[in-house]
Amino acid sequence: MSVAGQGVQRAPRGYGASEGAVRQAAREHDIVLLASFEDDDAGGELYWLIRRKDLAAQQFDRAMPLFDC
């Protein structure tokens, strides 16, 4: 997952980016899951993630979207 560019990142193939997998990866990288949204039309989920230090500083412009389809 890259912060550079702040574009929507896609979950890598085989990553299994279910909400549980996203939460596990977040714990390993000191990232907080802010929100997740299911999109039935697109057949995926959109996750918003943020680093703990950015959350503590209320730097929400640093949040990162991750789309799993």
PyMOL commands that set and color helices and strands:
alter all, ss='L'
color gray80, all
select helices_A, chain A and resi 19-28+52-56+60-62
alter helices_A, ss='H'
color red, helices_A
select strands_A, chain A and resi 9-10+31-39+44-51+64-68
alter strands_A, ss='S'
color yellow, strands_A
deselect
rebuild
show_as cartoon
